[in-house]
Each structure stands twice: as structure tokens, then as C-alpha cells.
Amino acid sequence: KVSYSRPNTGDLKNTNLFVNNVPPGVSEQDVINLFSPFGNIITRNILKNTNGTNKGIAFIRYSKKTEAEDAITNLDGHYFPGSTVPLEVKVAEDHGKQKAAYYAGFAGGPQEVAYENDHGTA
């Protein structure tokens, strides 16, 4: 797989969308067909089970922030035909920020906890 670097400008931030509640019978092509009218899809990743069916989660990256915003506005709450659960479409969290938040909880090392003994002292 080849990865291309893109310039870091405001228009390119928040272009990666997290899509939740993708119904089990929906194909990758169905997801592309739904999202492509809103802009140029750079990458797409539909998470799949070992049997090949989708896990209900997809990531769609657009070339511009405005395209991603249009997709969110138009598709958040959208129902695929036959589905009883609406899609949840939002900007995906930056993985680097997720890691930083996770490890921030461990930055101070193990915390000492004082317990009171039977005499009310620690």
C-alpha cells in the first residue's frame, strides 16, 4: 500500500468520517454509492467480520472538509432501506489524539491509595 502525504491545511482537517450502524447486508459499494454524491472520496474502510460481512462501522475520507460536512449534514440519521436504526455519521477522532488521551491517564504513574484502617487512620 502506498500512502501519500497531504498538506496540513484547515480545509483538509476533519475530512475523515466515522459511520456507525451500517446494516449487516449493506455492501462496500452501497456505502460508496451513498457517500460519493457529497464529494471526492479519498479512502474508505468498511470493517468486516471474518465471514466477510460488515461489522456495522465504516470510515470515509473526503478530499475537503466541506465535502465531509455536507455528508454529515445529509446522512447523519439516514436509514438504509429496510433498516430500523439510523446511520450515525460524524468526524472520526484523530487516532493520535485518542492515544494521547489514553496515555495521559498513565502519565503520573501508579497512584497510591490510602485506606483507612479500623481506627480511622490511613
C-alpha positions in Angstrom: 0.0 0.0 0.0 1.3 3.4 -0.9 0.5 6.4 1.3 0.6 9.9 0.1 1.2 12.9 2.3 -1.3 15.8 2.1 -0.5 19.3 3.1 -1.8 20.2 6.5 -4.3 23.0 5.9 -7.6 23.8 7.5 -9.6 22.6 4.6 -8.1 19.1 4.9 -8.8 18.7 8.7 -11.9 16.8 9.8 -12.3 15.1 6.5 -12.3 11.5 7.9 -15.8 10.4 8.9 -16.8 7.6 11.3 -20.0 5.9 10.2 -21.8 3.7 12.7 -24.9 1.4 12.4 -24.2 0.3 8.8 -26.7 -2.6 8.4 -25.2 -6.1 8.0 -26.4 -6.7 4.4 -25.0 -3.4 3.1 -22.0 -3.8 0.8 -19.0 -1.6 0.4 -20.4 -0.5 -3.0 -23.7 0.5 -1.3 -21.7 2.7 1.2 -19.7 4.3 -1.7 -22.9 5.0 -3.6 -24.4 6.7 -0.6 -21.4 8.9 0.2 -20.0 9.7 -3.2 -22.6 12.4 -4.2 -21.1 14.6 -1.5 -17.6 14.8 -2.8 -14.4 13.1 -3.7 -13.8 10.0 -1.5 -10.1 9.6 -0.9 -10.2 6.4 1.2 -12.9 4.1 2.6 -12.7 1.4 5.1 -15.6 -0.8 5.9 -14.8 -3.0 8.9 -15.6 -6.7 8.2 -16.1 -9.8 10.2 -14.1 -13.0 9.4 -17.1 -14.2 7.3 -16.9 -11.1 5.1 -20.0 -9.3 6.4 -19.6 -5.7 7.6 -19.3 -5.0 11.3 -21.6 -2.0 11.1 -18.7 0.5 11.1 -17.1 2.4 8.2 -14.6 5.2 7.7 -14.9 7.6 4.7 -12.3 10.2 4.0 -13.1 13.1 1.7 -10.7 15.4 -0.1 -12.2 18.5 1.5 -13.7 19.5 4.9 -16.8 21.0 3.1 -17.5 17.6 1.4 -17.3 15.8 4.8 -19.6 18.4 6.4 -22.1 18.0 3.6 -22.1 14.2 4.1 -22.6 14.6 7.8 -25.5 17.1 7.3 -27.2 14.9 4.8 -26.5 11.4 6.0 -26.4 11.5 9.8 -29.8 9.9 10.8 -30.2 8.4 7.3 -31.9 5.0 7.1 -30.8 2.4 4.6 -33.8 0.7 3.0 -35.2 -1.9 5.4 -33.1 -0.7 8.4 -34.7 0.3 11.7 -31.5 2.0 13.0 -30.3 5.3 11.6 -26.7 5.9 10.5 -24.5 7.9 12.8 -22.1 10.0 10.8 -19.6 12.2 12.5 -16.0 13.3 12.2 -13.7 10.5 13.3 -11.4 11.2 16.2 -7.8 11.6 15.4 -6.0 8.4 16.4 -3.0 10.4 17.7 -5.3 12.4 20.0 -7.0 9.2 21.2 -3.6 7.7 22.1 -2.5 10.8 23.8 -5.7 10.9 25.9 -5.4 7.2 26.8 -1.8 7.5 27.9 -2.4 10.8 29.7 -4.2 8.8 32.4 -0.9 6.9 33.0 1.4 9.9 32.8 1.7 10.2 36.6 2.4 6.5 37.1 0.6 4.3 39.6 -1.5 6.2 42.1 -1.1 5.5 45.8 -4.4 5.0 47.5 -4.7 5.4 51.3 -7.2 3.2 53.0 -8.5 3.8 56.5 -7.8 1.1 59.0 -10.2 0.1 61.7 -9.0 3.0 63.8 -9.9 5.7 61.3 -6.3 6.4 60.2 -4.5 5.8 57.0 
